[in-house]
Structures are given as structure tokens and as C-alpha cells.
């Protein structure tokens, strides 16, 4: 897997955090710069940390299921992408999640938006990908997009709504499909 695919995975994984950051930016009116930095740091660090946890878990299982690695990566990415698309169609309101950006609220939001990154880390282990570069890229992309989304919150939320998460889900499903095709058609 090359740098371009890792960047696309980073963008896809950042969509949950970006959507929540848009909501935070739309609901927080005081200390916007400080709050934008807090949101970017929490989301970026957690989005970068969770693939490491998944990768470490996956490395211990790699020798057991190397014949299925591409299928596992495909299933994980399609599941995560599908879940993102499904969640985007739910009518639950995120508007009340960021009324106060306390550390417990940020911690909870960061965990909730980075669970899918844990599963991607497992997929990286099965594909025998070094984890350092993807973790840095995923964390940086998430932090930058979260920071920008916080400031663009009010306007973007009105224009895009749930389409941000739908785009992220489609990107992850596309990458999963690409991995499956590459491993089943060209490597066997």
C-alpha cells in the first residue's frame, strides 16, 4: 500500500472527527482558537494512537491468518465505511455533543470518532504494513481537518450536513475493494 492510499485512508478515517468538529465549531462561540486547538489535538492524537493499538493486536495474530489478510482488510474497511454511511443517515442530532468542551467530553468524542481507526490498524498488521508512517499521516490529517472544520462549522454544517460522513464511508469501501482486487487478481 502506497502513500496515496494511506492519505485516502487518513481522510476517510478523519471524516467522523471532521463531522464532530463541524458541530463543535457551530456550537462553541467563546475561545474559538483555544477550543479548535483542543479539538484538533484530541482527535488527531486519538486517531493516530488507535491504529497502533489495532496493529499491535493484529501483529500477534498475523502468522495464524496470513492467507486471509486481504479479506480481513476488505471486510474491516467495508464494515467501517458502511457503518459511517449508515450513521450519517440516522436522524440523531450531534448538536448537543459539544456545548461544553471539557476534557471528559473531548476524551469521549475522541474515543468515539477513532474506534474505526483501531480496526484499520488491525488491517495494516494483516497487510504487513509498517505502522509509523500511516499513524503520522492519519493523526496529522485528522488534526488539520478537525481544526479547519471547527472554524468552518456553522457554514459547512448548513451546506454539507451528513454528506461528509458519506464521503468518508465511500472512500473506505473503495480502498477495501481495491485491496481485495489487488490481492485476489494480481497476487495469486
Phi and psi restraints in degrees (value plus and minus 20) as a CYANA .aco file:
   2 UNK   PHI    -113.2   -73.2
   2 UNK   PSI     158.6   198.6
   3 UNK   PHI     -80.6   -40.6
   3 UNK   PSI     -56.6   -16.6
   4 UNK   PHI     -83.4   -43.4
   4 UNK   PSI     -64.0   -24.0
   5 UNK   PHI     -84.7   -44.7
   5 UNK   PSI     -58.2   -18.2
   6 UNK   PHI     -86.0   -46.0
   6 UNK   PSI     -58.9   -18.9
   7 UNK   PHI     -82.6   -42.6
   7 UNK   PSI     -63.1   -23.1
   8 UNK   PHI     -84.0   -44.0
   8 UNK   PSI     -59.4   -19.4
   9 UNK   PHI     -83.2   -43.2
   9 UNK   PSI     -63.4   -23.4
  10 UNK   PHI     -78.2   -38.2
  10 UNK   PSI     -63.1   -23.1
  11 UNK   PHI     -86.0   -46.0
  11 UNK   PSI     -65.3   -25.3
  12 UNK   PHI     -80.2   -40.2
  12 UNK   PSI     -64.7   -24.7
  13 UNK   PHI     -87.5   -47.5
  13 UNK   PSI     -50.3   -10.3
  14 UNK   PHI     -95.4   -55.4
  14 UNK   PSI     -30.2     9.8
  15 UNK   PHI     -83.6   -43.6
  15 UNK   PSI     -59.1   -19.1
  16 UNK   PHI     -81.6   -41.6
  16 UNK   PSI     -69.7   -29.7
  17 UNK   PHI     -83.1   -43.1
  17 UNK   PSI     -57.3   -17.3
  18 UNK   PHI     -85.3   -45.3
  18 UNK   PSI     -63.0   -23.0
  19 UNK   PHI     -83.0   -43.0
  19 UNK   PSI     -62.3   -22.3
  20 UNK   PHI     -87.6   -47.6
  20 UNK   PSI     -57.4   -17.4
  21 UNK   PHI     -84.3   -44.3
  21 UNK   PSI     -57.4   -17.4
  22 UNK   PHI     -79.8   -39.8
  22 UNK   PSI     -65.6   -25.6
  23 UNK   PHI     -82.9   -42.9
  23 UNK   PSI     -64.1   -24.1
  24 UNK   PHI     -79.8   -39.8
  24 UNK   PSI     -66.7   -26.7
  25 UNK   PHI     -82.7   -42.7
  25 UNK   PSI     -52.0   -12.0
  26 UNK   PHI     -96.0   -56.0
  26 UNK   PSI     -41.8    -1.8
  27 UNK   PHI    -126.9   -86.9
  27 UNK   PSI     -35.8     4.2
  28 UNK   PHI    -121.3   -81.3
  28 UNK   PSI     104.1   144.1
  29 UNK   PHI    -133.6   -93.6
  29 UNK   PSI     -35.6     4.4
  30 UNK   PHI    -124.2   -84.2
  30 UNK   PSI     131.4   171.4
  31 UNK   PHI      26.9    66.9
  31 UNK   PSI      29.2    69.2
  32 UNK   PHI     -81.5   -41.5
  32 UNK   PSI     -63.4   -23.4
  33 UNK   PHI     -85.1   -45.1
  33 UNK   PSI     -66.7   -26.7
  34 UNK   PHI     -81.1   -41.1
  34 UNK   PSI     -64.9   -24.9
  35 UNK   PHI     -86.7   -46.7
  35 UNK   PSI     -56.4   -16.4
  36 UNK   PHI     -84.3   -44.3
  36 UNK   PSI     -60.4   -20.4
  37 UNK   PHI     -84.0   -44.0
  37 UNK   PSI     -64.9   -24.9
  38 UNK   PHI     -80.8   -40.8
  38 UNK   PSI     -65.9   -25.9
  39 UNK   PHI     -80.9   -40.9
  39 UNK   PSI     -67.2   -27.2
  40 UNK   PHI     -82.3   -42.3
  40 UNK   PSI     -64.0   -24.0
  41 UNK   PHI     -87.3   -47.3
  41 UNK   PSI     -67.1   -27.1
  42 UNK   PHI     -81.0   -41.0
  42 UNK   PSI     -70.8   -30.8
  43 UNK   PHI     -86.8   -46.8
  43 UNK   PSI     -62.3   -22.3
  44 UNK   PHI     -84.2   -44.2
  44 UNK   PSI     -64.6   -24.6
  45 UNK   PHI     -85.8   -45.8
  45 UNK   PSI     -66.4   -26.4
  46 UNK   PHI     -87.6   -47.6
  46 UNK   PSI     -59.5   -19.5
  47 UNK   PHI     -85.9   -45.9
  47 UNK   PSI     -50.5   -10.5
  48 UNK   PHI    -101.8   -61.8
  48 UNK   PSI     -50.7   -10.7
  49 UNK   PHI     -96.9   -56.9
  49 UNK   PSI     -58.7   -18.7
  50 UNK   PHI     -83.4   -43.4
  50 UNK   PSI     -57.7   -17.7
  51 UNK   PHI     -82.6   -42.6
  51 UNK   PSI     -50.0   -10.0
  52 UNK   PHI     -84.5   -44.5
  52 UNK   PSI     -64.0   -24.0
  53 UNK   PHI     -81.1   -41.1
  53 UNK   PSI     -66.5   -26.5
  54 UNK   PHI     -84.0   -44.0
  54 UNK   PSI     -60.6   -20.6
  55 UNK   PHI     -83.4   -43.4
  55 UNK   PSI     -64.2   -24.2
  56 UNK   PHI     -81.7   -41.7
  56 UNK   PSI     -60.4   -20.4
  57 UNK   PHI     -86.6   -46.6
  57 UNK   PSI     -61.5   -21.5
  58 UNK   PHI     -88.1   -48.1
  58 UNK   PSI     -55.8   -15.8
  59 UNK   PHI     -81.7   -41.7
  59 UNK   PSI     -56.6   -16.6
  60 UNK   PHI     -89.2   -49.2
  60 UNK   PSI     -42.1    -2.1
  61 UNK   PHI    -123.0   -83.0
  61 UNK   PSI     -25.5    14.5
  62 UNK   PHI     -76.3   -36.3
  62 UNK   PSI     -66.6   -26.6
  63 UNK   PHI     -85.3   -45.3
  63 UNK   PSI     -45.1    -5.1
  64 UNK   PHI     -94.3   -54.3
  64 UNK   PSI     -56.6   -16.6
  65 UNK   PHI    -150.0  -110.0
  65 UNK   PSI      19.5    59.5
  66 UNK   PHI     -83.5   -43.5
  66 UNK   PSI     -45.8    -5.8
  67 UNK   PHI     -90.6   -50.6
  67 UNK   PSI     -38.3     1.7
  68 UNK   PHI    -130.3   -90.3
  68 UNK   PSI     -12.8    27.2
  69 UNK   PHI     -76.1   -36.1
  69 UNK   PSI     -66.0   -26.0
  70 UNK   PHI     -87.2   -47.2
  70 UNK   PSI     -54.1   -14.1
  71 UNK   PHI     -88.6   -48.6
  71 UNK   PSI     -57.6   -17.6
  72 UNK   PHI     -87.0   -47.0
  72 UNK   PSI     -66.5   -26.5
  73 UNK   PHI     -80.4   -40.4
  73 UNK   PSI     -64.0   -24.0
  74 UNK   PHI     -79.3   -39.3
  74 UNK   PSI     -69.8   -29.8
  75 UNK   PHI     -82.1   -42.1
  75 UNK   PSI     -63.3   -23.3
  76 UNK   PHI     -83.3   -43.3
  76 UNK   PSI     -67.3   -27.3
  77 UNK   PHI     -87.1   -47.1
  77 UNK   PSI     -59.2   -19.2
  78 UNK   PHI     -87.7   -47.7
  78 UNK   PSI     -60.8   -20.8
  79 UNK   PHI     -82.0   -42.0
  79 UNK   PSI     -68.2   -28.2
  80 UNK   PHI     -83.9   -43.9
  80 UNK   PSI     -65.7   -25.7
  81 UNK   PHI     -81.6   -41.6
  81 UNK   PSI     -63.7   -23.7
  82 UNK   PHI     -83.3   -43.3
  82 UNK   PSI     -59.7   -19.7
  83 UNK   PHI     -84.3   -44.3
  83 UNK   PSI     -60.4   -20.4
  84 UNK   PHI     -82.7   -42.7
  84 UNK   PSI     -63.1   -23.1
  85 UNK   PHI     -85.2   -45.2
  85 UNK   PSI     -64.8   -24.8
  86 UNK   PHI     -80.6   -40.6
  86 UNK   PSI     -67.0   -27.0
  87 UNK   PHI     -81.3   -41.3
  87 UNK   PSI     -52.3   -12.3
  88 UNK   PHI     -90.0   -50.0
  88 UNK   PSI     -40.2    -0.2
  89 UNK   PHI    -111.3   -71.3
  89 UNK   PSI     -30.1     9.9
  90 UNK   PHI     -90.8   -50.8
  90 UNK   PSI     132.0   172.0
  91 UNK   PHI    -117.6   -77.6
  91 UNK   PSI      -2.5    37.5
  92 UNK   PHI     -87.6   -47.6
  92 UNK   PSI     119.5   159.5
  93 UNK   PHI    -112.3   -72.3
  93 UNK   PSI     110.7   150.7
  94 UNK   PHI    -110.9   -70.9
  94 UNK   PSI     -20.2    19.8
  95 UNK   PHI     -81.6   -41.6
  95 UNK   PSI     -48.3    -8.3
  96 UNK   PHI    -113.3   -73.3
  96 UNK   PSI     -20.3    19.7
  97 UNK   PHI     -94.8   -54.8
  97 UNK   PSI     -41.4    -1.4
  98 UNK   PHI    -144.3  -104.3
  98 UNK   PSI       9.0    49.0
  99 UNK   PHI     -84.3   -44.3
  99 UNK   PSI     -56.2   -16.2
 100 UNK   PHI    -149.1  -109.1
 100 UNK   PSI     102.6   142.6
 101 UNK   PHI    -112.7   -72.7
 101 UNK   PSI      47.0    87.0
 102 UNK   PHI     -97.5   -57.5
 102 UNK   PSI     144.6   184.6
 103 UNK   PHI     -82.7   -42.7
 103 UNK   PSI     -60.2   -20.2
 104 UNK   PHI     -82.3   -42.3
 104 UNK   PSI     -56.9   -16.9
 105 UNK   PHI     -86.2   -46.2
 105 UNK   PSI     -66.1   -26.1
 106 UNK   PHI     -82.5   -42.5
 106 UNK   PSI     -61.6   -21.6
 107 UNK   PHI     -80.1   -40.1
 107 UNK   PSI     -67.2   -27.2
 108 UNK   PHI     -83.1   -43.1
 108 UNK   PSI     -65.2   -25.2
 109 UNK   PHI     -84.6   -44.6
 109 UNK   PSI     -59.3   -19.3
 110 UNK   PHI     -85.2   -45.2
 110 UNK   PSI     -62.3   -22.3
 111 UNK   PHI     -83.5   -43.5
 111 UNK   PSI     -68.2   -28.2
 112 UNK   PHI     -81.0   -41.0
 112 UNK   PSI     -56.2   -16.2
 113 UNK   PHI    -107.0   -67.0
 113 UNK   PSI     -24.6    15.4
 114 UNK   PHI    -136.4   -96.4
 114 UNK   PSI     -14.9    25.1
 115 UNK   PHI     -79.2   -39.2
 115 UNK   PSI     -60.4   -20.4
 116 UNK   PHI     -83.8   -43.8
 116 UNK   PSI     -49.0    -9.0
 117 UNK   PHI     -87.2   -47.2
 117 UNK   PSI     -50.6   -10.6
 118 UNK   PHI     -81.1   -41.1
 118 UNK   PSI     -66.5   -26.5
 119 UNK   PHI     -84.8   -44.8
 119 UNK   PSI     -56.6   -16.6
 120 UNK   PHI     -85.1   -45.1
 120 UNK   PSI     -57.0   -17.0
 121 UNK   PHI     -80.8   -40.8
 121 UNK   PSI     -59.1   -19.1
 122 UNK   PHI     -81.3   -41.3
 122 UNK   PSI     -63.6   -23.6
 123 UNK   PHI     -81.1   -41.1
 123 UNK   PSI     -59.8   -19.8
 124 UNK   PHI     -80.8   -40.8
 124 UNK   PSI     -60.0   -20.0
 125 UNK   PHI     -84.2   -44.2
 125 UNK   PSI     -61.1   -21.1
 126 UNK   PHI     -89.1   -49.1
 126 UNK   PSI     -47.1    -7.1
 127 UNK   PHI    -109.2   -69.2
 127 UNK   PSI     -17.1    22.9
 128 UNK   PHI      38.2    78.2
 128 UNK   PSI      27.3    67.3
 129 UNK   PHI    -120.3   -80.3
 129 UNK   PSI     113.5   153.5
 130 UNK   PHI     -81.3   -41.3
 130 UNK   PSI     120.3   160.3
 131 UNK   PHI    -110.5   -70.5
 131 UNK   PSI     -42.2    -2.2
 132 UNK   PHI     -80.7   -40.7
 132 UNK   PSI     -72.6   -32.6
 133 UNK   PHI     -82.1   -42.1
 133 UNK   PSI     -69.0   -29.0
 134 UNK   PHI     -79.9   -39.9
 134 UNK   PSI     -58.9   -18.9
 135 UNK   PHI     -83.7   -43.7
 135 UNK   PSI     -64.5   -24.5
 136 UNK   PHI     -83.5   -43.5
 136 UNK   PSI     -66.1   -26.1
 137 UNK   PHI     -83.3   -43.3
 137 UNK   PSI     -67.2   -27.2
 138 UNK   PHI     -81.4   -41.4
 138 UNK   PSI     -65.0   -25.0
 139 UNK   PHI     -85.0   -45.0
 139 UNK   PSI     -64.3   -24.3
 140 UNK   PHI     -86.5   -46.5
 140 UNK   PSI     -65.9   -25.9
 141 UNK   PHI     -80.2   -40.2
 141 UNK   PSI     -64.8   -24.8
 142 UNK   PHI     -82.7   -42.7
 142 UNK   PSI     -64.4   -24.4
 143 UNK   PHI     -82.9   -42.9
 143 UNK   PSI     -66.4   -26.4
 144 UNK   PHI     -84.5   -44.5
 144 UNK   PSI     -67.1   -27.1
 145 UNK   PHI     -85.6   -45.6
 145 UNK   PSI     -57.4   -17.4
 146 UNK   PHI     -85.7   -45.7
 146 UNK   PSI     -62.3   -22.3
 147 UNK   PHI     -81.5   -41.5
 147 UNK   PSI     -69.3   -29.3
 148 UNK   PHI     -85.5   -45.5
 148 UNK   PSI     -60.9   -20.9
 149 UNK   PHI     -85.5   -45.5
 149 UNK   PSI     -53.6   -13.6
 150 UNK   PHI     -78.4   -38.4
 150 UNK   PSI     -65.8   -25.8
 151 UNK   PHI     -94.6   -54.6
 151 UNK   PSI     -47.8    -7.8
 152 UNK   PHI    -110.8   -70.8
 152 UNK   PSI     -17.5    22.5
 153 UNK   PHI     -65.6   -25.6
 153 UNK   PSI     -77.6   -37.6
 154 UNK   PHI     -82.3   -42.3
 154 UNK   PSI     -69.9   -29.9
 155 UNK   PHI     -88.6   -48.6
 155 UNK   PSI     -64.8   -24.8
 156 UNK   PHI     -88.3   -48.3
 156 UNK   PSI     -56.2   -16.2
 157 UNK   PHI     -81.6   -41.6
 157 UNK   PSI     -57.9   -17.9
 158 UNK   PHI     -91.5   -51.5
 158 UNK   PSI     -55.1   -15.1
 159 UNK   PHI    -103.5   -63.5
 159 UNK   PSI     -69.8   -29.8
 160 UNK   PHI    -115.4   -75.4
 160 UNK   PSI     -56.1   -16.1
 161 UNK   PHI      33.8    73.8
 161 UNK   PSI    -146.6  -106.6
 162 UNK   PHI    -100.0   -60.0
 162 UNK   PSI     -21.9    18.1
 163 UNK   PHI     -86.0   -46.0
 163 UNK   PSI     -44.0    -4.0
 164 UNK   PHI     -83.3   -43.3
 164 UNK   PSI     -67.4   -27.4
 165 UNK   PHI     -88.9   -48.9
 165 UNK   PSI     -55.1   -15.1
 166 UNK   PHI     -81.6   -41.6
 166 UNK   PSI     -64.2   -24.2
 167 UNK   PHI     -81.5   -41.5
 167 UNK   PSI     -62.6   -22.6
 168 UNK   PHI     -81.6   -41.6
 168 UNK   PSI     -62.3   -22.3
 169 UNK   PHI     -83.8   -43.8
 169 UNK   PSI     -62.0   -22.0
 170 UNK   PHI     -84.4   -44.4
 170 UNK   PSI     -60.1   -20.1
 171 UNK   PHI     -81.3   -41.3
 171 UNK   PSI     -66.1   -26.1
 172 UNK   PHI     -84.8   -44.8
 172 UNK   PSI     -61.6   -21.6
 173 UNK   PHI     -83.2   -43.2
 173 UNK   PSI     -61.2   -21.2
 174 UNK   PHI     -83.0   -43.0
 174 UNK   PSI     -61.9   -21.9
 175 UNK   PHI     -86.9   -46.9
 175 UNK   PSI     -61.3   -21.3
 176 UNK   PHI     -80.0   -40.0
 176 UNK   PSI     -62.7   -22.7
 177 UNK   PHI     -84.8   -44.8
 177 UNK   PSI     -61.7   -21.7
 178 UNK   PHI     -81.3   -41.3
 178 UNK   PSI     -64.2   -24.2
 179 UNK   PHI     -80.2   -40.2
 179 UNK   PSI     -66.1   -26.1
 180 UNK   PHI     -82.2   -42.2
 180 UNK   PSI     -65.6   -25.6
 181 UNK   PHI     -83.4   -43.4
 181 UNK   PSI     -64.6   -24.6
 182 UNK   PHI     -80.7   -40.7
 182 UNK   PSI     -60.3   -20.3
 183 UNK   PHI    -102.6   -62.6
 183 UNK   PSI     -46.8    -6.8
 184 UNK   PHI    -112.4   -72.4
 184 UNK   PSI     -51.9   -11.9
 185 UNK   PHI    -112.5   -72.5
 185 UNK   PSI     -57.8   -17.8
 186 UNK   PHI    -123.8   -83.8
 186 UNK   PSI     -39.4     0.6
 187 UNK   PHI    -125.1   -85.1
 187 UNK   PSI     -26.9    13.1
